[in-house]
Amino acid sequence: MSDTAHALKRIRTRRRLFRTLKKWISKLRFLLFAVGICWLFILPSEQYHKSTYISENALLPGQVNTYYSWGQVHEAAAFRDNITLLSNSSNIEKAAYIENELRKAGLKTAMQNFTFNMSGKKISGINVYGVFKAPRADGTEALVLSAPWKSNDGETINTNGIAAALSIGKFFKGYTYWSKDIILLITDGGEAGVQAWLESYHDHPRSAISSTPLFLRSGAIQAAINLDFPSTNDYKALGIFFEGVNGQLPNLDLINTVIRVCRSSYSIPIMLHDSGHHYSNYDNGNYYDSLHNLLQTMRHQALCHPTGSHGLFFRYKIDAITLYGHTTAKTSNSFSFIEIGSIVESTFRSLNNLLEHLHQSFFFYLLPTPERYISIGSYLPPALLLTVGLILQALELWGKTGDDYAEESVSENSQPESSSSSKDDNYVVPLPYNNRQRQILFPMTVLIVSHFAGLLIFFVITNHFSYNQLSKIFGIPEFLFTLSLITSISILIPATLIQIQKSDWMVLKSFTLAFTAMIMSCLSVLNFSLAVFSSLIVIIPFSLFKPTPKYKLLQYLQLLVLIMISPPGILILSGTNLEKFLRWALMEYELLGSYLLPFICCFYWPSILVYSVIIFSDS
């Protein structure tokens, strides 16, 4: 058989393969969407996830005798009474009291003043911290025990949390088995205080916080435990908050260590976050409890907001969690200072055993229950299936744009009439193998203009000089000016770019689907929850919407759906105040480095604008 015959055979095989693919690609795409969505609902099933375990053998959680006793409980109660009296005092008086108590406990102490003044909001405060130098080490490593003045709700005083931290810090000073320095940190101003302290500690200013430098330091921080026990009552369950900025998570061994300590020595019910279900020994709950926990975790991750002060440590490669006291859990047992102190002591004793930074366990996981986990290899496939469906549709549209010019004769110079060729010998190149020269100038122009509009929106929101000055010129509030500009851009782009050739909208949609799939697939590794929620919102409109010039009502219905899934539409439908959300997202970006606002402005919203152009094309 000649080389020409071999070439023709390969061409026919490829032709049959891609004809079959072209015939079934639409059904395959929707099958991938269905499987991906169904897979997400399988995640909470107990048969799908595994039991947690300690990967770092040096931790040995719950294997030591604890010495935190009733003498320290009485000291904690005295601290609690004094903190209650100081609840309405000034920041200076509060800081002076904390520093005095730390100094009396024998710790080296220091204060830090800080101010954050952007986004129309001013946050100022005074951080106080003390350092206990380990007697058996050279001070190259440290552990942090922190407690904020305000609880997670931003209103309640963290009375028992600060009291417990002071008593534990004083208690630690009396023992010599520590091989790591211990830093006791009492922060003011919520996340701003923790961020100011971390930036100064690492000499790495990244946000718009002005603060005094730290002259008292220790070594590299290996881990941190944040105590959040509001009010002065006993507690019914111990909550664990572990999400950080942009969906980051601590090493799973840290969470497992705290849970093992609670299980080995105390019968304390454990909650994930502030969910309604608490877990006792050997309790894995049911499907709906697991689903609720997963949705809570995914909601926190999708908003890119930390669930506590611990979440700011992750930026500096420091594993941290927040222990929270629940007072409303429906359980007959209760616990107070003695259990809190013993849990913290045992956890710090385990962390004190570490020979190196936590690294052996998972950094990417989901927790349906406190003692069950889902690894990245199990939860990532459904997100990727959704993006693969979008890629297949992009390839399908790219191929369709060349169908009119795809027919070529492969037998002109090589195949005689006596061969076994037939009408099927005409080589029809399908999908992306089509060699038609498509016009991409217009689609690329629309994409560039739309994303430039998103960048402009982001610039206006984040550039305070232009933002404030322009709003003063027009004499309207800042957020109204921003929303007016955004609305104007959203309307002008589809109105000015409405004349589209027959196949240009298909090329434009193909590019948009491919770009969306690329962004979502990359984001799914960094922040799985944000990628999944975004994909579920846009997957049906992006797949089905197309120009319908003969049916104007359908065009406007599609436009209505696009408006509903746009950022302002989602906020309005969810009952969220636009001004508050805008200020909150801006502060999260400036203070914590959250990428929620850049993602919305620079990636998500421009895709919605492109589709508003597609549905109003004349073809």
N, C-alpha and C positions, 0 to 999 in steps of 0.2 A: 504494500500500500504506500502510495507516494506521500510526501510531506503535505501536499495540498489536500489530499483526502483526509489525512489526520487532522489538519486544521479545520476542514469542514465538519468533521465528526465532533470536534470539541465545540465548534460554534453551535451545532444543532443541540448538543447536550446542554450547553449553557442557555440556549434559547428556551428549551423545554422547562428547565429549572426555573428560570425567571418568569416565564409565562405562568407557571404554577404558583410561584410566589406572588405575582401580581394579582392572580385570581383570588388568592386567599389572604392577602395582606390586611385587608380591612377587618375580616373576621378575626385574624390573629391579633390585631391591635386591640380590639375590644375584649378579646379573651385575656390578654395580658392585663388590661385595666381591671377586669373582673377578678382575676386571680390575685392581683396586688391588693385590691381592697379587701377581699375575703381573708387574705393572709394577715392583714392588720388585726382583724377580729379574732384570729386564732392565737395571737400573742398572749392574751391573758389566760389561756387554758393551762391548767396545771401540768398536763402531759407535754407541753411544749417547752417549759422552762426547767431549770436545774436548781439543785440545792447549792447554796453558797458554801465556800470553804476558805480556809486561811492558806494563802499561797506562801507567805513569808514565815518560815518556821521559827525564826528568831523572836517573833512577837509573843508567843506563848500566852495568849489572853486568858485571864482568869486563873492563872497558875501560881499566884503569889498571895500571901497573907496581907490583908489591908489593915492599916492601923488608924485610920480616921475614925474617931470615937466620939462619945458624947461630950467630952471636954471641948472639942472643936465645934460641936453643934451649938453649945451655949455661946461660944464666941460668935458664931454666925448669927445667932438670934440677936446678940447685942449689936452687931453690925447692921442687921436689918432694921432695928429700931432707930438707929442713928440716921440711916439712909432715908427712912420714912420722914423723919423730921426735916431732912435736907431737900425733900422733893420739890419745894417751891423756892429754894435758894438760887442764887446766881451761879453761873458756871465757875466763877473764880472760887466761891466758897465750897462748891462740890469738889473741885480739883484739889483744893488745899486739904480737905478732909481725907481724900483718898491717898494723897502723897504722904500725909502725916502717918496714916495707918501702915502704909507700906514701909516707911522708914522705921517705924517702931518694930516692925516684924523683922528687921535686919536686912532689907533689900536696898540695893542702890536704886535711887529713884530719879525721875526727870519728868518735866512737863513739855508739852508742845502746843503752841497756839496755831490755829489755821483759820483760813477764810476762803470760802467759795462764793463768788458773786457773779453769776451769769444766768442766762435764761430768765431774767427778771426775778431771780430768787437769790437771797443771800443766806448762806449757812456759815456760821462761825462757832467755834468751840475750843475746848482745851482737852487734849488727851493726856492721860497720866499713865506711866508705866514704871515697873520696877523689874530689876534683873537679879536673879539668884544665880551666882556663879557656881557651877558644879565643882565639888571638891575633888572629883576623880578624873577630870578632863582638862584640856587646855582651852576650852571656850570656843572651839571651832564649829560646834553644832548647838542648836537650841530648839526648844519647844515653846509654843505660845499657848497660854490660857487667857482668853479674852472675854469681856462682858461689856456690852453697850449700855449706856444710861437708859435708852429707850428700847422697848421691846419691838418685835417685828411689826406691830400695828402702828408704830410711830407715835403713839400717845401714852400707853401705859409705861410706868417706870419699872425697869428691870430690877426690882428690889431684891428678891431672893437670889437672882443671878449674880449681882455684884457682891452681896453678902457672902455667898458661897465661894466666889472667887477669892475674896480677901482671906477668908478662913483657910481655904486650901493652900493659898500661897504662903501664909504664915506657918501652916502645918508642914509643907514641903521643906521649909528652911531648917527644920529640926533633924533631918536625916542626911546621911552621907553616902548613900548608895547611888546617887545621881551621876550619870556619865554625860549628861547634856545640860546646858544652861536652861533655866526656865524663866520665861518672860511673862510677867503678869500685866496685861494691858486692859485698861478701862477707857473706852472710847466715848467721844461726844459727837453729836451731830449726825448720827446714823452712818450710812455708807461713806459720807464725806470724811468723817474722822478716821475711819480705817484706811481709806485710800491715801489720806494725807500722811499717816504714819508709815504705811508701807512704802510710799514714794520716797520719803525722807530716809527711811532705814536702808533702802537699797540705792540711794543716790541716783534715782531714776525718775525725775519729774516728767509726767506724761499728761496730766490733766490741768485744768485751769484753777488749781488750788495754790494759794500762797500760804506757806507755813514756815515756821522756824525750824532750823536744822536740828538734828538729833546728835547730841554729844555723847550720849550713853548708848552703847551698842553691845551686841553679843555676836555669835557666829551665824552660820547659815541655818535658816529655820527649816526644820525637817517636817513638822506637822503643827496643826493648830486646832484647838477645841474652843468653840464659842458657846458660852452659857447664856441662855435666854429663859429665865424663870420669872415671869412677871407676877405681881401681887405678892401677898404674904401668906397665902393659903397653902395647904398641902396639895399634892398633885395626884391625879388618877392614872396618867399614862405618860410615857416619855416619847416625845416626838423627835424625829431625826430629819433635819433639812440638809440637803447635800448639793443642790444645783448652784452653779456659779454663773458668772457673766458669760453670755453667748452660748449657753448650754454646756459649759465645761463641767466635768464631774471629778471628784476626788478618786484616788485609788480605792478600789472596792475593799481592800484589806482593812482600811481604816474603819469603814462602816461595819464590816464583819467583826472587828475587834471589839467595838462598843457593844454590839449585840451579843457576842459570846460572853462578855463580862456580865451583862445584865442577866443572861440565861444561866450562867454557872453559879452565881452567888445570890441572886435576887429574883423574885417572881414579879418583876415589873412589866406591865403590859407596854408594848412598843407600837407606835404609830409611824407611818411614813407621812411626813408633813403634818397637817392638821386634819387628816381624813377622819371620818366618823368611825371607822373600824379599827380596833386595837387588837394586837396579836399577842397571845400568850405562848407558852411552850408548846411546840409541835402543832401550832395552828397555822394553816396555810390559807384560811379564809375560803371564799368561793370565787366563781368566775366574775361576778359583778363587783366584788371588792377589788379584785386584781385589775379589772378594767378601770375602775375609778382611780386607783393609784397610778396606773399608767397614764391616764388622761391628765391627772394633776401634774405629773412629771413633765409630760409633753407640753402642757400649757406653760409651765414655768420656763422650759427651755425655748419654746417658740417666741416668748416675749423677750428673751435674752437678758432677763433680769435676775440677779441673785436672790435666793430665798432667805438670805441672812448675811450678816457681816462676814461670815466665813467665805462667801463666794468671791471676795476680792483677792484672797490669797492665791488663787489658782494662776493668776497672771505671772506670779513669781515662782512657779513650780513648787508651790507649797500645798500639800493636801490638808483639807480642813472640812469640818462639819459643824453644824449648830445643834446643840441639845436643847430641846424646848419642853417646858412643863405644861401639860394639859390639865385643866381643872374640871372639864365638863364631860370626860369620858364616863361611860356607863359601866363602872366596875366597882366592886365592893372594897378593893384594896386601895391604899393610898401610900405615898412616900413623901419624904421631906429631905432635910439637910443631910441626915446620916446616909441615906442611899445615894444622894447626889455626890457627896464627897467621896464615898467609897468607889463609885463608878468612875469618877474622874481620876482618883488615885490609881486604881487598877489599870485604867487605860494608859495613863502616863507611864506607869511602870513597864507596860508592854512596849510602848514607843521608845522608852529608855533603852530597851534591849537591841534596838536596830543597829546594825553594823553599816548600813548604807541606806540611801533614800528608798522609800517605797516604790517598787517598780515591777514586781512579779505578777501582781494581779491585774484586773481589767481597769482600763480608763474609759472604755466605751461600753455601756450596759444600760439596761432598764431594770427596775425593781418592781415587779408586780406585788411582792410581799417582802417583809424585812429579811427573810431567809431564803428567798428564791430570786434568781436573776436570769436575764436574757442577754446573751452576748451579742456583739455586733454582727457576727456571722449569721445570727438567726433573725435579727430584726431589720437588717439592711436590705435583703432581697426584695421585699414588697415595694420599697421606695424606688429601687432600680427598675423593677418591672413597669412602674408607671412611666418612668422616663424613657424606657426602651419603646413603649407604645408610642410616645410622641416622636421618637426618632424614626420609627417605621412609617408613620404618617408623613413626616418631612421627606423621606425618600420617595414615598409614593407620589406626593405632589411634584417633586422634582422630576420624576420620570414622566408624569403626565404632561408637563410643559413641553416635552419634546416629542410626543407621540405623532404629531402631524408631519414631522420631518425625519422620522426614524427609519423609514424603509430604505434599504439599500440592497442592491444585488451583489451577492458575494461570488456569483458565478460568471461575471462579465469577462474576466481575464483568465479564469482558472478551470471552469467546469464545463465540459462538452455536453451536447444535448443527449448523448447516449448514456450518460451517467444515470444513477438512480434518483436524481433530483426530481422534485415535483414543485408544486406551487409553494410548498413550505420551505423551499430552498432560499426564498427571499429572506434575507436576514433582517429581522426586526429586533433592534437593540432595545431592551426595556430598561426602565428605571435609571439609575445614575450612569449606566454604561452608554446612555444616549450621547452622541457627539454633536448634538445641535448646539449652536452658540446662542445661549439665552441672554436676554437683555437684563442685566442686574443693576443698572444705574439707578433706575427709579426705586426698586425695593431697598437698595442700600441707602438711598437718600432719605427715605421714610424712617428707616431704622436709626440712622445717624441723628436726624432731627428729633425723633421721639426721645432718644436717650440723652440728647443734649438738653431737651426740655426737662428731663428728670434731674440732670446735673444742675440745671439752673434753679430748679425748685430746692434742691439740697443746698446750693450755695446761698440762696436767699434766706433759708431757715438758719443756717449756721453762721453766716457772716453778719455779725451784730452791727457793725458800723453802717453798712448799706441798709440793713433791715430796719434799724431804729430811725435813721435819717429819712428814708423814704416814707415810712409810716407817719413821721411828723409832718413831712411836706404835704401829704394827702390829708392829714388831719383825721385819720381813722386808727383804731386800735391795731396793734402789731399783727395779731393772729388773723384779723379780718383782711388786712392787706395781703398776707401770705395766701390765704384761701382764695381771695379774689384773683391773684396772679395765677395760682394753680388752675383754677377754673377756666380762666381766659386761655391759657396755653392748651388745656384739654380740648377746648372748643375750636380754637384756631387751626390746630394741626389737621384734623379731619376735614375741616371746611376748605382749607387752601389746597389740600392734596387729594382731590376727589376724582380727577380724570385718570383712569387706569386702563391700560391696554388689556386685551383679552386674557393673556397668561401671566401678566405681571403680578396680579394679586396672589396667584398660586405660588410664584417664586417668593413673594413677600411672606406668605404664610409658612412656606417651607423653611425659610430662614428663621422666622420667629419661633417655630416649633423646635428647630434644632438648637437655637440659642437657649430657649427655656429648658430643654432637656439637659443641656450642658451645665447650666447654672444649678438646676435642681440636683443633678447627680453629684456635683462637687459639694454642694451644700449639705447633702445627706450624710456625708462623712463628718463634716464639721458640726452640724446641728441637725440631726435627724428629724427632730420634731418640727422645726420651722420648714424644712423641705417637704415633709409629708403634708402638713396643713396647707401649704401653698399649692402643692400639686393637686390635692383633693379639691381645692377651690376652683382652679383654672382648667382642670383636665377635660371636663365636659364642654364648656364653652369653646376652648381652644380647639377641640377635636371636631365639633359640629358646626360652628359658625362659619358662614361664607356669604358672598354677595347674593342678594335676592332683589334685583332692581325691579322685577315685575310685581313683587309683593312688598309694598312699602310698609304695611303693618308689621310684617315679619322682620323687616329691617329695624324698625323702631323697638320691637320687642327684644331683639338681640342687643341693641344699644342700651336698653333698660337693664338687661342682665349684666352688661359690662359695667354700667354705673353702679349696680348693686355690689359687684365683686371688686370694685375699685376701693382704695383705702378709705376715702370719705364715706362711700356707701356702706362698707363694713362697719365703720364706727357708728354711723347713724342707725343702722339696723340693730346693732348691739346695745344701743342706748348710751354710748360713751360720749362724753363731752369733748368736742373737737379741740377746743382751746386747751383743756387740761391735758389731753393726750399729746398734743403737739409740744407743749412745754415739758411734759414728762419724758417724751422720747428724746427731745433735744438735750435735756439734762443728763439722761442716761448715756447719750453719745459723748458729751463733753466731760462728764465726771468719771464714768466707768469704762468708756470705750466700747459701748454696745454698738453692734453693727445692724440693729433693727432698722433705724432710720435710713442709713445708706442703702440697705437692701430694698426697702420700700420705694425710695425715690429713684434709685439708679437702675434697678432691675425689674421689680414687680410692676410698678406703675407704667413705665414705658411700653411694656408688652401690652397692657390694656389699651394704651393710646394707639398702638399699631393696629390692633384689631378693630378699633373704631374706624380706621381708614379702610381696612379690608371689607367690612360689611357694607360700606357706602360706595364701593366701586361700581362702575356701570357695566361690567362684563357679566 
